[in-house]
Each structure stands twice: as structure tokens, then as C-alpha cells.
Amino acid sequence: MISPSKLKSVDFYRKIPRDLTEASLAGAGLSIIAAFSMMFLFGMAMSNYLSVNTSTSVVVDKSADGELLRIDFNISFPSLSCEFASVDVSDVLGTYRLNITKTVRKFSIDSNLKPTGYEVYSGPIPNLKNHGDEIEEEHGDGAIPLTIDNFETHSLKHAIFVVNFYAPWCCWSNRLKPSWEKAARIIKKRYDPEMDGRILLGKVDCKEQNELCKRHHIQGYPSIRIFRKGTDIMDNHGHHDHVTYYGERDTESLVAAMEALVAPVPRESLMPALEHKSVLPMDITKLPAPLTGGCRIEGYVHVKKVPGTLIISARSGAHSFDASLINVSHVISHFSFGKSLSPSILAAVKKLVPYLGGSHDPLTGRSYIINHHDNANVTIEHYLQIVKTELISRRYSWEPKLLVEYEYTAHSSLAHSLHIPVANFHYVPSPMQVLVTELPKSLSHFITNICAIIGGVFTVAGLLHSILDNTIQFIRKVELGKQN
């Protein structure tokens, strides 16, 4: 067994009796300075240990084959009607998806981007059976020609007022003409406008009555609008409640639809009919007509991670459009790639990578407005270069991949086109990705730094004290020598 006296012999920190030590003001000052130095250096070491260092590298995008890219958007078109607004997607692999509606919603807005209060649904495309195959058996018009002067007069006289807005140059309008005129003659015979007065079929030539068609926000030809009288006149600030007809356009289907409209309307004088709100049966062929000419389109689509285009335009399989009247001016409220990040996650991530998210949505708040009087047939092109950023944190072993973010740059231009103007968002995913990896700090390295700070400051302070003490003694000896 080792005795205490032998154990004391290995003591590295032998104490000097206090009676043999002497305190000085210089030593006290150096001790205070050394203590503050230790505290300051300890704080810097702690801050450096708690800070995050990352390494950034550019590697080949390792996305799995078949992985889809999500595009979120919220875009307002003050001059494009929701009735025909279509969201399409195409890519270099031959994918072409038309009129996506499952994940896209459309809301009617006015020219000042203010919502009118309801969601707009796209109408079905008619099969157009027997459409245009009929031959007029009788000469003369069955439908009443309408102008901006007599439109309101006729609409106030009849409980049901059905109007065909057409263009003489439109092939679909010309194919509808014989069926529409024949149906109008049949309805006129069954429901005499003078004796009955419950229903009237009219027509508007939008080439001649351009202002009238603009008033009713007609952008596609032919557009069949059904105007009804009832208590909704007062509820809707004096305007008629009206819907758009999307059913078949042969004579038989048109007559059947008109009969269904007249059925709930009582066959009394016009005054009782005005007090009665006629009710249309729930039918997908009749949807609310737009009260304004603008549309806000919001939602998302999934696309393949290859170069492609998101297209927003006026589209219909049974209507024609005047390219010179289509204006795709728009204001972008949001346009981004990838999954949306919650504010808390984004704030936490920015502590690791401060620059991340700075260019996440560069199109937000951007406006692309075309003066329609000076620039007709203008397509707006957006070219987007997408780069994937993957952040990997070693701190969380259970979730090594903390975030996948998509940054993009955007360049836009206007282009004149002979076709229907569209808004194109061309996106090109980069084959390379940015890999940001967190470099964790070693606890042992931090403790070593703390020990080095304490020992180093203590040693340096001791050396300074020794030099100061020897200097003072030397000066005293010199002074004593001079006195002697």
C-alpha cells in the first residue's frame, strides 16, 4: 500500500505557503485583465461552437426516375374570361394535358382584380351530334336580330330570353345557324311572343354589335346565354340572372332545352311571371355565365422533371375566338416549384443557409399588362431556369435530408403571334443540383479550445507579471545605485 507521503511526491501543483507570497497592485490588475480575457475568449469559442458551418457542392441531380415536380400558382387575368380560360401542360417527352381542372380553381374577377364572389366551373364540350347537318326548310329568320338599342327592351318583355352571340366568320357559328333558326321558328309557333310571351330566341352579330358583346363578356363564338326574370333582378342589382348553355346544338336538343326552361314559368300575364322566380333544373349543360371579363386561376399541377411549358389561354373544342380580342395580361401573386414550406421550417432553415429562399418566387407581385388598343395578338413568354437545392443536416440522424428546395430565375418577353395569344411559362430543370451539407462541430475540440484559452491566458499573464516585476526591481536598483 502506497503511503500518503509517497503519493504527495507526484503532486504537480505544490502549494507555496501564503506567508511566503506577496500580493501587488500590478498582479491584481493583470489578474483582472486575464479574467476578462478568459471570459471574452470563452464567449467567442462558445459562439463558434454553436454556429453552423456548411459545405456547398454542385452534383448531378439524383432525383428518382419518374419523380414529379409540383408547380403552384396564383395568377389573375383581368381580361380573360373564366368561361374559356384553360390550363394546359406540355413537355419534350410528348406529354400534352389540356384543360386541367382537378387541381385548378377559377374565380371570376373584374378589371381591377376584385373577386365577384363565386367560383367558375368549365362547361362540358358538346358532342355536336347532327351539328350542321340540317338544311333549312323555310326561308327567313326565326331568331330576332338584336342590337344595343333593342336588347334591353326584348329582355324585359319575356320571362325567358335566350340569345345566340355569334360571329359571321366563325365556322361553329355557321354550323349552328340552321339549327338555331329552325329551333327559333318552332318555339315561336308554340309560344307566340305576342300571345304567350314566356320565351323568345334572339341572336347578336358580334361583328356588327361589338359593344353589346363586350358588355356581356363574350369571348368565344357562338355563346348561347339564357336570361331569366324573377326576384333575382333585385338581388343582382337589376341584372338578369343568366347562364351559359353548353348542351347539344342540333334542333331537337335545342327545342328540348327551351321546353325545359319554359315549363316552370306560369302561363299568365307578364306581371305574375316577374314576381315568380323561374328555376332551371340542375343540368351540367347550363352553368352560370361570367358577370365580369376577368379570371383568377389558382392551384397546382404535377409535371415531369424535363423541359416543358405551362400554358394558360382561351380554349374550347366547340367555339372560335377572335385573336385580336384576346388579352392575356396578368398579375402573378404566386408561382413556385416544389412543396410549400411553412414559415417556421423556412426560418429554421435560413439559420443554416441564410441565402436559401431568397429567389424562391421571383415572379411574385410582377405585372404583365398589355395595352390592348396598341398591341393586339400578343403572347407573353416566361423563361424559367430551375435549380434544385438539397440541404442535408448531420445533426438529425433520424432525418438526414432536412429540406429540398427549388430556386429559379425568370426572364419574360412579349411576342406578337398570328394565333390565339397565350401566357407561356417555359421551365427547364437543371441536370445539376446544389448540395448543402451541415458540418457538425466536435465537442472534444470545443473543450480543448476552452482548456487552451484558460491555460494560455494564465501563462501569458504570468509571463507579463514576471516581466513587469523584474522591470520594477531593476528600476529600483538603478535608482538606489544613483543615490549611493
C-alpha positions as CSV (number, residue, x, y, z in Angstrom):
1,M,0.0,0.0,0.0
2,I,1.3,3.4,-1.0
3,S,1.8,5.8,1.9
4,P,0.4,9.4,1.7
5,S,3.9,10.8,1.8
6,K,4.9,8.9,-1.3
7,L,1.7,9.9,-3.1
8,K,2.3,13.5,-2.3
9,S,5.6,13.3,-4.2
10,V,3.8,13.2,-7.6
11,D,1.9,16.4,-6.9
12,F,2.3,18.7,-9.9
13,Y,0.6,21.6,-8.1
14,R,2.6,22.1,-5.0
15,K,1.4,24.9,-2.8
16,I,3.5,27.7,-1.6
17,P,2.6,28.9,1.9
18,R,0.7,32.2,1.9
19,D,3.2,33.7,4.3
20,L,5.9,33.3,1.6
21,T,3.8,35.1,-1.1
22,E,3.3,38.8,-1.7
23,A,0.3,40.5,-3.4
24,S,0.8,43.6,-5.5
25,L,-1.3,46.1,-7.4
26,A,0.3,45.1,-10.7
27,G,-0.5,41.5,-10.1
28,A,-4.1,42.4,-9.2
29,G,-4.5,44.4,-12.4
30,L,-3.1,41.6,-14.5
31,S,-5.4,39.1,-12.8
32,I,-8.5,41.2,-13.6
33,I,-7.4,41.7,-17.2
34,A,-6.7,37.9,-17.5
35,A,-10.1,37.1,-16.1
36,F,-11.9,39.3,-18.5
37,S,-9.8,38.0,-21.4
38,M,-10.8,34.4,-20.5
39,M,-14.5,35.3,-20.4
40,F,-14.3,37.1,-23.7
41,L,-12.4,34.3,-25.4
42,F,-14.8,31.7,-23.9
43,G,-17.8,33.6,-25.3
44,M,-16.2,33.6,-28.8
45,A,-15.4,29.9,-28.6
46,M,-18.9,29.1,-27.5
47,S,-20.4,31.2,-30.3
48,N,-18.2,29.5,-32.8
49,Y,-19.3,26.1,-31.5
50,L,-23.0,26.9,-31.6
51,S,-22.8,28.4,-35.2
52,V,-23.4,26.2,-38.2
53,N,-20.8,25.6,-40.9
54,T,-21.9,24.2,-44.2
55,S,-20.2,23.0,-47.3
56,T,-21.7,23.6,-50.7
57,S,-21.1,21.5,-53.8
58,V,-22.7,21.1,-57.2
59,V,-23.5,17.5,-58.1
60,V,-25.7,15.7,-60.6
61,D,-29.4,15.7,-59.8
62,K,-30.1,12.4,-58.2
63,S,-33.9,12.6,-58.4
64,A,-35.6,9.2,-58.8
65,D,-36.8,8.2,-62.2
66,G,-40.4,9.2,-62.6
67,E,-40.3,11.8,-59.8
68,L,-42.8,14.6,-60.4
69,L,-42.3,18.3,-59.9
70,R,-45.1,20.3,-58.4
71,I,-45.9,23.8,-59.8
72,D,-48.0,26.1,-57.5
73,F,-49.5,29.3,-59.0
74,N,-52.0,32.1,-58.4
75,I,-52.4,34.3,-61.4
76,S,-55.0,37.0,-62.2
77,F,-56.1,37.7,-65.8
78,P,-58.2,40.9,-65.8
79,S,-59.3,40.4,-69.5
80,L,-59.5,36.6,-69.9
81,S,-62.9,35.1,-69.1
82,C,-63.1,32.1,-66.8
83,E,-65.6,30.6,-69.2
84,F,-62.8,29.7,-71.6
85,A,-59.6,30.0,-69.5
86,S,-57.7,26.8,-69.8
87,V,-54.5,25.5,-68.0
88,D,-52.5,23.1,-70.2
89,V,-49.2,21.4,-69.8
90,S,-46.8,20.1,-72.4
91,D,-43.2,18.7,-72.3
92,V,-40.4,17.5,-74.5
93,L,-41.4,13.8,-73.9
94,G,-44.7,14.4,-75.8
95,T,-46.9,14.8,-72.8
96,Y,-49.8,17.2,-73.6
97,R,-52.6,17.7,-71.0
98,L,-55.4,20.0,-71.9
99,N,-57.7,22.0,-69.6
100,I,-56.6,20.7,-66.2
101,T,-59.4,21.1,-63.7
102,K,-58.9,18.6,-60.9
103,T,-56.3,20.7,-59.1
104,V,-57.1,24.1,-60.6
105,R,-59.8,26.5,-59.5
106,K,-61.1,29.6,-61.3
107,F,-62.7,32.6,-59.8
108,S,-64.4,35.5,-61.6
109,I,-62.8,38.9,-61.1
110,D,-63.3,42.4,-62.5
111,S,-60.8,44.5,-64.4
112,N,-59.4,45.8,-61.0
113,L,-58.7,42.2,-59.9
114,K,-61.5,42.3,-57.3
115,P,-63.4,39.0,-56.9
116,T,-67.1,38.8,-57.9
117,G,-67.8,36.2,-55.2
118,Y,-68.1,32.8,-56.9
119,E,-66.1,30.0,-58.4
120,V,-66.5,29.3,-62.2
121,Y,-66.6,25.8,-63.5
122,S,-65.8,24.9,-67.1
123,G,-68.7,23.6,-69.1
124,P,-68.7,20.3,-70.9
125,I,-67.8,20.1,-74.5
126,P,-70.9,19.2,-76.6
127,N,-70.7,16.0,-78.7
128,L,-72.2,18.1,-81.5
129,K,-74.2,15.3,-82.9
130,N,-76.0,16.2,-86.2
131,H,-74.5,19.6,-85.8
132,G,-74.5,21.4,-89.1
133,D,-76.2,18.6,-91.0
134,E,-79.6,20.2,-91.1
135,I,-81.0,22.0,-94.1
136,E,-83.3,25.0,-93.6
137,E,-86.8,24.0,-94.8
138,E,-88.1,27.5,-94.5
139,H,-86.7,30.8,-95.5
140,G,-86.4,33.8,-93.2
141,D,-85.0,34.2,-89.7
142,G,-86.7,32.6,-86.7
143,A,-84.5,34.3,-84.1
144,I,-84.9,38.0,-83.5
145,P,-81.9,40.1,-84.6
146,L,-80.7,42.1,-81.6
147,T,-78.8,45.4,-81.3
148,I,-77.5,47.5,-78.4
149,D,-80.7,49.6,-78.8
150,N,-83.4,46.9,-78.6
151,F,-81.7,44.2,-76.5
152,E,-82.9,45.6,-73.1
153,T,-86.5,46.1,-74.5
154,H,-86.8,42.5,-75.6
155,S,-85.2,41.1,-72.4
156,L,-87.7,42.9,-70.2
157,K,-90.7,41.7,-72.2
158,H,-90.1,37.9,-71.8
159,A,-89.6,35.7,-68.8
160,I,-87.1,33.5,-70.7
161,F,-84.7,35.3,-73.2
162,V,-82.2,33.1,-75.0
163,V,-79.6,34.8,-77.1
164,N,-77.1,33.4,-79.6
165,F,-74.0,35.6,-79.7
166,Y,-72.2,34.7,-82.9
167,A,-69.6,35.8,-85.4
168,P,-70.3,35.5,-89.2
169,W,-66.7,34.4,-89.8
170,C,-66.9,31.6,-87.2
171,C,-67.3,28.1,-88.6
172,W,-69.1,26.9,-85.4
173,S,-71.5,29.8,-85.6
174,N,-72.3,29.0,-89.2
175,R,-72.8,25.3,-88.4
176,L,-75.2,26.3,-85.6
177,K,-77.2,28.8,-87.7
178,P,-79.7,26.4,-89.4
179,S,-80.4,24.6,-86.1
180,W,-80.8,27.8,-84.2
181,E,-83.1,29.4,-86.8
182,K,-85.2,26.2,-87.0
183,A,-85.5,25.9,-83.2
184,A,-86.4,29.6,-83.0
185,R,-89.3,29.1,-85.5
186,I,-90.6,26.1,-83.6
187,I,-90.5,27.9,-80.3
188,K,-92.2,30.9,-81.9
189,K,-95.0,28.8,-83.1
190,R,-95.5,27.1,-79.8
191,Y,-95.1,30.2,-77.6
192,D,-96.2,33.2,-79.6
193,P,-94.3,36.2,-78.4
194,E,-97.4,38.4,-78.5
195,M,-99.9,35.9,-77.0
196,D,-97.7,33.9,-74.7
197,G,-94.6,36.0,-74.1
198,R,-92.8,33.5,-71.9
199,I,-89.8,32.8,-74.1
200,L,-88.0,34.5,-77.0
201,L,-84.9,33.4,-79.0
202,G,-82.7,36.1,-80.4
203,K,-79.3,36.5,-82.0
204,V,-76.5,39.0,-81.9
205,D,-73.9,39.5,-84.6
206,C,-70.8,40.3,-82.6
207,K,-69.0,41.7,-85.6
208,E,-71.7,44.4,-86.0
209,Q,-72.6,44.7,-82.3
210,N,-69.1,44.7,-80.8
211,E,-70.0,46.8,-77.8
212,L,-73.0,44.7,-76.9
213,C,-70.9,41.6,-77.0
214,K,-68.3,43.2,-74.8
215,R,-71.0,44.2,-72.3
216,H,-71.9,40.6,-71.9
217,H,-68.2,39.5,-71.8
218,I,-68.4,37.3,-75.0
219,Q,-65.0,35.9,-75.9
220,G,-65.9,32.7,-77.7
221,Y,-68.3,32.2,-80.6
222,P,-71.0,31.0,-80.5
223,S,-72.1,31.7,-76.9
224,I,-75.7,30.9,-76.0
225,R,-76.8,32.8,-73.0
226,I,-80.1,32.2,-71.1
227,F,-81.5,35.2,-69.4
228,R,-84.3,34.7,-66.8
229,K,-86.6,37.1,-65.0
230,G,-87.6,36.8,-61.4
231,T,-86.8,38.1,-57.9
232,D,-83.1,37.8,-58.8
233,I,-83.5,41.1,-60.7
234,M,-83.5,43.0,-57.4
235,D,-81.0,40.7,-55.8
236,N,-78.4,41.2,-58.5
237,H,-78.5,45.0,-58.7
238,G,-81.1,45.0,-61.5
239,H,-79.3,42.5,-63.8
240,H,-80.9,39.3,-65.0
241,D,-79.8,36.0,-63.7
242,H,-78.2,34.3,-66.7
243,V,-76.4,31.1,-67.5
244,T,-74.5,29.7,-70.5
245,Y,-75.8,26.8,-72.5
246,Y,-73.3,24.0,-73.1
247,G,-75.7,21.4,-74.5
248,E,-76.0,19.9,-77.9
249,R,-76.7,22.2,-80.8
250,D,-79.0,20.2,-83.0
251,T,-82.6,21.4,-83.4
252,E,-84.1,18.6,-81.3
253,S,-81.8,19.2,-78.4
254,L,-82.2,23.0,-78.6
255,V,-86.0,22.7,-78.6
256,A,-86.0,20.3,-75.7
257,A,-83.8,22.6,-73.7
258,M,-86.1,25.5,-74.4
259,E,-89.2,23.5,-73.4
260,A,-87.5,22.7,-70.1
261,L,-86.9,26.4,-69.5
262,V,-90.5,27.3,-70.1
263,A,-92.0,24.5,-68.1
264,P,-91.7,26.1,-64.6
265,V,-92.9,29.5,-65.8
266,P,-96.7,30.1,-65.3
267,R,-98.7,30.9,-68.4
268,E,-100.2,34.1,-67.0
269,S,-99.6,37.6,-67.8
270,L,-96.1,39.0,-67.7
271,M,-96.5,40.7,-64.3
272,P,-97.1,37.4,-62.4
273,A,-94.1,36.0,-64.2
274,L,-92.0,38.8,-63.0
275,E,-92.9,38.0,-59.4
276,H,-92.1,34.4,-59.8
277,K,-88.5,33.2,-59.8
278,S,-88.2,30.6,-62.5
279,V,-86.0,27.7,-61.6
280,L,-83.7,25.9,-64.0
281,P,-83.2,22.2,-63.4
282,M,-79.8,21.2,-62.2
283,D,-78.1,20.4,-65.5
284,I,-74.4,20.4,-66.3
285,T,-75.2,21.8,-69.7
286,K,-76.2,25.1,-68.1
287,L,-73.7,26.9,-65.9
288,P,-73.6,30.5,-64.6
289,A,-72.3,32.9,-67.2
290,P,-69.5,35.3,-66.2
291,L,-70.6,38.6,-64.8
292,T,-67.2,40.1,-65.5
293,G,-64.5,39.6,-68.0
294,G,-61.6,38.6,-65.7
295,C,-60.4,35.4,-64.1
296,R,-58.1,34.4,-61.2
297,I,-56.6,31.0,-61.7
298,E,-55.0,29.2,-58.7
299,G,-54.0,25.7,-57.9
300,Y,-51.1,23.3,-58.8
301,V,-50.1,20.8,-61.4
302,H,-47.6,17.9,-61.3
303,V,-45.2,17.7,-64.2
304,K,-42.3,15.5,-65.2
305,K,-38.8,16.8,-64.4
306,V,-38.0,17.6,-68.0
307,P,-38.2,20.8,-70.0
308,G,-41.8,21.8,-70.6
309,T,-44.4,24.6,-70.7
310,L,-47.3,25.6,-68.5
311,I,-49.8,27.3,-70.9
312,I,-52.8,29.5,-69.9
313,S,-55.0,30.5,-72.8
314,A,-58.6,30.6,-74.1
315,R,-59.5,27.2,-75.3
316,S,-62.7,25.4,-76.4
317,G,-63.5,22.4,-78.6
318,A,-66.7,24.0,-79.8
319,H,-66.0,27.7,-80.0
320,S,-64.0,30.1,-82.1
321,F,-62.0,33.1,-80.9
322,D,-61.1,36.4,-82.4
323,A,-57.3,36.5,-81.7
324,S,-57.3,40.3,-81.8
325,L,-59.7,40.5,-78.9
326,I,-57.9,38.0,-76.6
327,N,-55.8,39.8,-74.0
328,V,-53.6,37.6,-71.7
329,S,-52.4,40.4,-69.5
330,H,-51.8,39.0,-66.0
331,V,-50.7,39.7,-62.5
332,I,-48.7,37.0,-60.7
333,S,-49.5,36.6,-57.0
334,H,-47.5,33.3,-56.6
335,F,-45.5,31.0,-58.8
336,S,-43.2,28.4,-57.3
337,F,-41.8,24.9,-57.8
338,G,-41.7,22.1,-55.2
339,K,-43.6,21.8,-51.9
340,S,-44.5,24.8,-50.0
341,L,-42.5,25.4,-46.8
342,S,-44.1,26.5,-43.5
343,P,-42.8,29.8,-42.1
344,S,-41.3,28.0,-39.1
345,I,-39.4,25.5,-41.2
346,L,-38.2,28.2,-43.5
347,A,-37.0,30.3,-40.6
348,A,-35.1,27.3,-39.2
349,V,-33.5,26.5,-42.5
350,K,-32.4,30.1,-43.1
351,K,-30.3,29.8,-39.9
352,L,-28.4,27.1,-41.6
353,V,-28.3,28.6,-45.0
354,P,-29.1,32.4,-44.9
355,Y,-29.3,32.8,-48.7
356,L,-31.7,29.9,-49.2
357,G,-35.2,31.0,-50.3
358,G,-34.1,34.5,-51.4
359,S,-35.1,33.7,-55.1
360,H,-37.8,31.2,-54.3
361,D,-40.5,33.1,-56.0
362,P,-39.1,35.9,-58.1
363,L,-42.3,36.3,-60.1
364,T,-44.4,37.3,-57.1
365,G,-46.1,40.6,-57.5
366,R,-45.0,41.0,-61.1
367,S,-47.5,42.5,-63.5
368,Y,-47.5,42.0,-67.3
369,I,-50.2,44.3,-68.6
370,I,-50.8,44.8,-72.4
371,N,-52.5,47.9,-73.8
372,H,-55.0,46.1,-76.0
373,H,-55.6,49.1,-78.2
374,D,-52.0,49.4,-79.1
375,N,-50.9,45.8,-79.0
376,A,-53.1,43.0,-80.3
377,N,-52.3,39.3,-80.7
378,V,-49.5,39.5,-78.0
379,T,-48.3,36.3,-76.3
380,I,-46.4,36.7,-73.0
381,E,-43.4,34.3,-72.7
382,H,-41.8,33.5,-69.3
383,Y,-38.5,31.5,-69.4
384,L,-37.7,29.8,-66.1
385,Q,-34.4,28.1,-65.2
386,I,-34.9,25.8,-62.2
387,V,-32.1,24.6,-59.8
388,K,-32.7,22.0,-57.1
389,T,-31.1,22.7,-53.7
390,E,-30.9,19.8,-51.2
391,L,-29.9,20.6,-47.6
392,I,-28.6,17.7,-45.5
393,S,-28.1,18.1,-41.8
394,R,-25.9,15.7,-39.8
395,R,-27.3,17.0,-36.6
396,Y,-30.5,14.9,-37.0
397,S,-29.6,11.4,-37.6
398,W,-33.2,10.3,-37.9
399,E,-33.9,12.8,-40.7
400,P,-30.6,13.4,-42.6
401,K,-32.4,15.1,-45.5
402,L,-34.0,18.2,-43.9
403,L,-35.1,20.1,-47.0
404,V,-35.5,20.0,-50.8
405,E,-35.9,23.5,-52.3
406,Y,-36.3,24.7,-55.9
407,E,-34.8,28.1,-56.8
408,Y,-35.4,29.6,-60.3
409,T,-34.5,32.6,-62.4
410,A,-37.1,34.2,-64.6
411,H,-36.9,36.2,-67.8
412,S,-40.0,37.5,-69.6
413,S,-40.8,38.9,-73.0
414,L,-43.7,39.9,-75.3
415,A,-44.1,38.3,-78.7
416,H,-46.6,39.0,-81.5
417,S,-48.4,35.9,-82.8
418,L,-50.8,35.1,-85.6
419,H,-52.5,32.6,-83.4
420,I,-54.6,33.0,-80.2
421,P,-52.5,34.8,-77.6
422,V,-51.4,32.7,-74.6
423,A,-49.3,33.1,-71.5
424,N,-46.4,30.6,-71.6
425,F,-44.3,29.6,-68.6
426,H,-41.4,27.7,-70.1
427,Y,-39.5,25.8,-67.4
428,V,-36.1,24.0,-67.7
429,P,-34.9,21.9,-64.7
430,S,-31.2,21.9,-64.4
431,P,-29.4,18.5,-64.6
432,M,-27.2,19.6,-61.7
433,Q,-28.3,20.3,-58.2
434,V,-26.8,22.3,-55.3
435,L,-25.9,20.0,-52.3
436,V,-25.6,21.9,-48.9
437,T,-24.2,19.7,-46.1
438,E,-24.0,20.8,-42.5
439,L,-20.6,20.3,-40.8
440,P,-21.1,19.5,-37.2
441,K,-18.7,20.8,-34.5
442,S,-16.7,18.4,-32.3
443,L,-17.4,18.7,-28.6
444,S,-13.8,17.4,-27.8
445,H,-12.4,20.2,-30.0
446,F,-14.5,22.8,-28.1
447,I,-13.3,21.5,-24.7
448,T,-9.7,21.6,-25.9
449,N,-10.2,25.2,-27.0
450,I,-11.5,26.1,-23.6
451,C,-8.5,24.5,-21.9
452,A,-6.2,26.2,-24.3
453,I,-7.8,29.6,-23.6
454,I,-7.6,29.2,-19.8
455,G,-4.0,27.8,-19.8
456,G,-2.8,30.2,-22.4
457,V,-4.2,33.3,-20.8
458,F,-2.9,32.2,-17.4
459,T,0.5,31.6,-18.7
460,V,0.7,34.8,-20.7
461,A,-0.5,36.8,-17.7
462,G,2.2,35.1,-15.5
463,L,4.9,36.0,-18.0
464,L,3.7,39.6,-18.2
465,H,3.6,39.8,-14.4
466,S,7.1,38.4,-14.2
467,I,8.5,40.8,-16.7
468,L,6.7,43.7,-15.0
469,D,8.0,42.7,-11.6
470,N,11.6,42.3,-12.8
471,T,11.4,45.6,-14.6
472,I,10.3,47.4,-11.5
473,Q,13.0,45.8,-9.4
474,F,15.6,46.7,-12.0
475,I,14.5,50.4,-12.0
476,R,14.7,50.4,-8.2
477,K,18.2,49.1,-8.2
478,V,19.3,51.7,-10.7
479,E,17.8,54.4,-8.6
480,L,19.5,53.1,-5.4
481,G,22.8,53.0,-7.3
482,K,22.5,56.6,-8.3
483,Q,21.8,57.6,-4.8
484,N,24.9,55.8,-3.5
